[in-house]
Amino acid sequence: MKKNKYINQRALKDIIESNKSYKLYMMLGWQDILQRYRRSVLGPLWLTLSMGVMIGTMGLVFGNILNAPISEYFPFLAVGLILWTFISTVISEGCTVFISADSLIKQLPLPIFMHVLRMIWRNIAIFFHNMIIFLVILIFTPNIFITKSTFLFFPGFIILILNLLWISLILGILCTRYRDLPQIINSILQVLFYITPIVWLPNLMKGRASAYFLDLNPMFHLMDVVRSPLLGGASSLVSWQVVIAMAIIGWLLAILVFTRYRARIAYWL
């Protein structure tokens, strides 16, 4: 009993110390971005430029295919792609978050959870960098206004981050042990991209039996609590209930997994 209590305290202490080391993981996360685009002319702006080109191309093609008004479709597509890129990148990098920090984990006595926070922070910085594209699109779409619902973006984004943290922590531990899992997770993400309303509009599903699948898609709810406020609407109550329940249950599970396997991560690397 004493040993289990000690292990549990070490795991919780690791999470607390990781959050206190915010200056360190924020600095390391920003250095990751700069290192990726070292000696390039535009630097991190390449991320925004490539995202802008993709949104513009897909907007023209799928907007015509779906016969959707440009003023409605472009903001929807922009937020959807930027948000999906953020979520899918975090989940994908979460699979290798401890593997990529191999040398730091083995050589420095840093809190292990800090590497998850570093990865999340890096992608948050890129997300808000890409949101410049959405702001530019809003200039040319005057039908979207700032309302009271718009400010729900902030609690929606916070609950999204909380969910991505526990997902990344669990996947990071499992993928460190089982190295085939990252490929499986990436395959699942590709399927989720097509069944989640990112390129296609969710109102196209109204009146169809397949509309019920939206309520069963957790990725849709994670995106809805962030995307709908930005588009001037309000997220559904179901979406809020789902993401809050995911955060509570997910973190309870993550703490149990982290408590049990934290000490083994370094040996699996």
PyMOL commands that set and color helices and strands:
alter all, ss='L'
color gray80, all
select helices_A, chain A and resi 2-20+22-36+45-65+70-95+102-107+114-139+148-177+181-195+202-205+209-215+218-230+237-268
alter helices_A, ss='H'
color red, helices_A
deselect
rebuild
show_as cartoon
